[in-house]
């Protein structure tokens, strides 16, 4: 096994089993219909976060439901409007990271819980670490991927989530060439730093 392959396994283990802490907000990335929103709502209702930030303006239902529509589901589930923040400019994961970091900076947040689907969480995490670095911030980002969803059912994108996981690693390579993600080694070093924080 190469060091690169081993680091990928390490990263998958870290992201899949991250420990969350009470945070300023849970950040829900649009995509995968409503499953990510359900996870973010659960985290909020359990008292892990003070706010819910819903990020994403890309509209391609049923997979991509924009933040404004997702927010309506939160309101229907009893989340007060003053607890919901919308980020509707972004059209991809990198833009989500950029726009969310602007909000983090403005609000002076120190901790966030990041929610994507289990297959997408790794790239989202690497991307958010990169945009955090570019924004000159040092916040704690905890991974809380949506669970309880099938790996093998074919979803609206015409693939299973297991097939999409392979695509995600291809996208990580592409993002890496463009400089839009941190390296896996950097993410592991960040995780070590994060676990030493209060």
PyMOL commands that set and color helices and strands:
alter all, ss='L'
color gray80, all
select helices_A, chain A and resi 3-16+35-45+67-76+81-83+93-107+121-134+161-178+184-195
alter helices_A, ss='H'
color red, helices_A
select strands_A, chain A and resi 23-29+49-55+84-87+111-115+140-143
alter strands_A, ss='S'
color yellow, strands_A
deselect
rebuild
show_as cartoon
